[in-house]
Amino acid sequence: MSVTNINIRTESEVKAQAQDVLSRLGLDLTTAVNLFLRQVICKQSVSFDISAAPFRKKAKLGGWEGEINVPDNFCTPLADFKEYME
């Protein structure tokens, strides 16, 4: 298997914090990036949501502020009540 280098740019603080977390998981940055790339190939997607805007807003419903998430798309069931709607 041939090996190639990838050069990426990130903030030094982001790199340091990521390296700290990864070292506690027993990984280095190279291994973590390779894991990410292999998951992209395997799943044909990224393993986290990417969106231009947050999906959920905090509801302002009297005394229920912040306890019920209201989706932007009302065709989608509220996650808080999903178990009752199946």
C-alpha positions in Angstrom: 0.0 0.0 0.0 1.4 3.4 -1.0 1.4 6.2 1.5 0.8 9.9 0.9 0.9 13.0 3.0 -2.0 15.4 3.7 -1.3 18.9 4.8 -4.1 20.7 6.7 -4.4 24.1 8.3 -6.0 24.5 11.7 -5.7 26.9 14.7 -2.8 25.8 17.0 -5.2 25.7 20.0 -7.6 23.4 18.2 -4.7 21.1 17.3 -3.4 21.1 20.9 -6.8 20.4 22.4 -7.5 17.6 19.9 -4.1 16.1 20.5 -4.8 16.2 24.3 -8.2 14.4 23.9 -6.8 11.9 21.4 -3.8 11.0 23.6 -6.2 10.2 26.5 -8.0 7.9 24.0 -4.6 6.3 23.1 -4.6 7.8 19.6 -2.4 10.3 17.8 -3.6 12.9 15.3 -2.5 10.8 12.3 -4.4 7.8 13.4 -7.5 9.8 14.2 -7.5 11.4 10.8 -7.0 8.0 9.1 -10.0 6.7 11.2 -12.1 9.6 10.0 -11.2 9.0 6.4 -11.9 5.3 6.6 -15.3 6.0 8.1 -16.1 8.4 5.3 -15.3 5.7 2.8 -17.1 3.0 4.7 -20.3 5.0 5.4 -20.2 7.2 2.3 -20.9 10.1 4.7 -19.4 12.0 7.6 -20.2 10.7 11.0 -21.6 14.0 12.3 -24.2 16.5 11.1 -23.1 19.4 9.0 -25.7 22.1 8.4 -25.9 25.8 7.6 -28.3 26.5 10.4 -29.2 24.7 13.7 -32.0 22.2 13.3 -33.7 23.0 16.6 -34.6 26.2 18.3 -35.4 26.5 22.0 -39.2 26.9 22.5 -40.6 29.7 24.5 -43.7 28.1 25.9 -44.7 29.7 29.2 -42.9 27.8 32.0 -41.5 25.2 29.6 -38.7 27.4 28.1 -35.8 25.3 26.9 -37.5 22.0 27.9 -39.1 21.2 24.5 -37.2 21.5 21.2 -39.3 22.7 18.3 -38.0 21.6 14.9 -37.8 24.1 12.1 -39.6 21.6 9.9 -43.0 20.8 11.4 -43.3 17.6 9.3 -40.7 16.1 11.6 -42.0 14.8 14.9 -40.7 16.4 18.1 -37.9 14.3 19.4 -39.3 14.7 22.9 -42.5 12.9 21.8 -41.1 10.5 19.2 -41.5 7.4 21.5 -45.3 8.1 21.7 -45.7 8.5 17.9 -44.3 5.2 16.7 
